[in-house]
């Protein structure tokens, strides 16, 4: 199972906070999130309102970093923001984070398995994606 590419990204959250203050979190979410991620974002926004806890910023930051890393790992394939969907770890079920590339034309090409790892601490989010062919 050859590795086709590795991508990493680090995001400085104050940069994202500045962007969100100018454009708004809903507009940003609509631009970068897949339909599944957007539904989760809308539920989170309803629960957290003004986002004083930073949950919405962290949610968007993780997905932005993951998608940037996926773009690098999949090169020369050029996925759009909405073609990549990230689902995070759920400790209750023991499911690890997943990343799925669903291109509009349903042809994933040679990269048909993606591995993802995300870490966040303080002002930083780090993401790594490995694209593999099975």
DOPALO-267333 format. One record per residue (C-alpha): residue in three letters; z negated, y, x. Coordinates in steps of 0.1 Angstrom, whole numbers, padded with zeros to 4 digits, always signed. Each point is the difference from the previous one (the first is absolute). Layout:
BEGIN
ALAZYX...
***
This chain:
BEGIN
UNK+0000+0000+0000UNK+0012+0029+0021UNK-0016+0034-0002UNK+0027+0026-0008UNK-0021+0031+0005UNK-0034+0015+0004UNK-0009+0034-0014UNK-0032+0021+0003UNK-0011+0033-0014UNK-0031+0022+0003UNK-0007+0027-0026UNK-0024+0029+0005UNK-0014+0005-0035UNK-0005+0038+0002UNK+0038+0002+0004UNK+0005-0019-0032UNK-0028+0021-0018UNK+0019+0032+0010UNK+0033-0015-0014UNK-0017-0011-0032UNK-0016+0035-0005UNK+0035+0016+0002UNK+0020-0026-0020UNK-0027-0017-0021UNK-0010-0037+0001UNK+0020-0009-0031UNK+0033+0013+0013UNK-0006-0017+0034UNK-0010-0033-0017UNK+0032+0001-0022UNK+0021+0005+0031UNK-0014-0028+0022UNK-0016-0027-0022UNK+0018-0030-0015UNK-0004-0004-0038UNK-0029-0025+0005UNK-0018+0023+0024UNK+0006+0030-0023UNK-0018-0018-0028UNK-0030-0007+0022UNK+0000+0037+0012UNK+0000+0012-0036UNK-0030-0022-0009UNK-0018+0013+0032UNK+0008+0036-0009UNK-0014-0005-0035UNK-0032-0014+0015UNK-0005+0026+0028UNK+0015+0032-0014UNK-0003+0027+0027UNK-0004-0027+0027UNK-0032+0013+0015UNK-0007-0034+0014UNK+0033-0001+0019UNK+0011-0033-0017UNK+0034+0014-0011UNK+0007+0015+0034UNK-0009-0033+0017UNK+0021-0019-0025UNK+0031+0021+0007UNK-0007+0002+0038UNK-0002-0038+0003UNK+0033-0004-0018UNK+0017+0027+0019UNK-0010-0015+0034UNK+0009-0035-0012UNK+0035+0011-0011UNK+0006+0019+0032UNK-0010-0031+0020UNK+0022-0022-0022UNK+0030+0023+0005UNK-0004-0003+0038UNK-0004-0038-0002UNK+0030-0005-0022UNK+0024+0022+0020UNK+0030-0001-0001UNK-0006-0007-0037UNK-0010+0033-0016UNK-0022-0006-0030UNK-0008+0028-0024UNK-0036+0009-0008UNK+0001-0017-0034UNK+0015-0033+0013UNK-0032-0008+0019UNK-0032-0010-0019UNK-0034-0003+0016UNK-0029-0018-0017UNK-0034+0002+0017UNK-0026-0026+0007UNK-0021-0011-0030UNK-0033-0014+0013UNK-0008-0016-0033UNK+0031-0023+0001UNK+0003-0002+0038UNK+0036+0011-0001UNK+0012+0017+0032UNK+0020+0032+0000UNK+0037-0006-0009UNK+0032+0020+0005UNK+0031-0008-0019UNK+0035+0014+0006UNK+0021+0000-0031UNK+0033+0018+0006UNK+0019+0013-0030UNK+0029-0024+0008UNK-0024-0030+0002UNK+0012-0009+0035UNK-0029+0001+0024UNK+0023-0010+0029UNK-0015-0018+0029UNK-0035+0014-0005UNK-0015-0021-0028UNK-0037+0000+0010UNK-0021+0030+0009UNK-0035-0001+0014UNK-0022+0031-0003UNK-0033+0012+0014UNK-0017+0033-0008UNK-0031+0016+0014UNK-0015+0033-0010UNK-0029+0019+0015UNK-0010+0036-0005UNK+0031+0022+0002UNK+0024-0028+0011UNK+0020-0027-0017UNK+0018-0026+0022UNK+0026-0025-0012UNK+0019-0028+0017UNK+0029-0020-0015UNK+0017-0030+0014UNK+0034-0010-0015UNK+0008-0037+0003UNK+0028-0023-0010UNK-0009-0034-0014
***
